[in-house]
């Protein structure tokens, strides 16, 4: 199995990384449930990286979120 870090390595300064973390943080700040905010962050990541298999996306972004 491919290591998740090898799928798409985005630095914290990358636009996709910033968009994902900002989406999650803002949704949580506005009272969204953690699951709902995580799902929104996954959609943002998928928009930036449609080449990543959807079943791998949660593993890729889980390390990015608080």
BELNORRA-V977531 format. One record per residue. N is the residue number from 0. SS is DSSP state (h for helix, s for strand, l for the rest). PHI is phi in radians with two decimals (none if undefined). PSI is psi in whole degrees, 0 to 359 (999 if undefined). Layout:
n->N ss->SS phi->PHI psi->PSI
n->N ss->SS phi->PHI psi->PSI
//
This chain:
n->0 ss->l phi->none psi->142
n->1 ss->l phi->-1.26 psi->136
n->2 ss->l phi->-1.14 psi->134
n->3 ss->h phi->-0.97 psi->321
n->4 ss->h phi->-1.13 psi->339
n->5 ss->h phi->-1.48 psi->346
n->6 ss->h phi->-1.13 psi->298
n->7 ss->l phi->-2.57 psi->113
n->8 ss->l phi->-1.66 psi->106
n->9 ss->l phi->-1.95 psi->129
n->10 ss->l phi->-1.35 psi->161
n->11 ss->l phi->-1.02 psi->340
n->12 ss->l phi->-1.56 psi->354
n->13 ss->l phi->-1.19 psi->146
n->14 ss->h phi->-1.00 psi->320
n->15 ss->h phi->-1.15 psi->317
n->16 ss->h phi->-1.08 psi->314
n->17 ss->h phi->-1.12 psi->319
n->18 ss->h phi->-1.14 psi->319
n->19 ss->h phi->-1.13 psi->310
n->20 ss->h phi->-1.20 psi->324
n->21 ss->h phi->-1.16 psi->317
n->22 ss->h phi->-1.03 psi->310
n->23 ss->h phi->-1.07 psi->311
n->24 ss->h phi->-1.10 psi->316
n->25 ss->h phi->-1.18 psi->322
n->26 ss->h phi->-1.15 psi->318
n->27 ss->h phi->-1.15 psi->318
n->28 ss->h phi->-1.06 psi->330
n->29 ss->l phi->-1.61 psi->11
n->30 ss->l phi->1.63 psi->7
n->31 ss->l phi->-1.21 psi->146
n->32 ss->l phi->-1.07 psi->148
n->33 ss->h phi->-0.97 psi->317
n->34 ss->h phi->-1.10 psi->317
n->35 ss->h phi->-1.12 psi->316
n->36 ss->h phi->-1.12 psi->321
n->37 ss->h phi->-1.14 psi->318
n->38 ss->h phi->-1.11 psi->321
n->39 ss->h phi->-1.13 psi->318
n->40 ss->h phi->-1.09 psi->322
n->41 ss->h phi->-1.09 psi->318
n->42 ss->h phi->-1.12 psi->321
n->43 ss->h phi->-1.12 psi->314
n->44 ss->h phi->-1.06 psi->316
n->45 ss->h phi->-1.10 psi->325
n->46 ss->h phi->-1.11 psi->319
n->47 ss->h phi->-1.30 psi->328
n->48 ss->l phi->-2.32 psi->72
n->49 ss->l phi->-1.16 psi->346
n->50 ss->l phi->-1.33 psi->344
n->51 ss->l phi->-1.45 psi->128
n->52 ss->l phi->-0.98 psi->135
n->53 ss->h phi->-1.01 psi->329
n->54 ss->h phi->-1.28 psi->347
n->55 ss->h phi->-1.67 psi->340
n->56 ss->h phi->-0.96 psi->313
n->57 ss->h phi->-1.01 psi->325
n->58 ss->h phi->-1.26 psi->326
n->59 ss->h phi->-1.18 psi->313
n->60 ss->h phi->-1.51 psi->345
n->61 ss->h phi->-1.01 psi->325
n->62 ss->l phi->-1.27 psi->341
n->63 ss->l phi->-1.46 psi->337
n->64 ss->l phi->-1.70 psi->150
n->65 ss->l phi->-1.23 psi->999
//
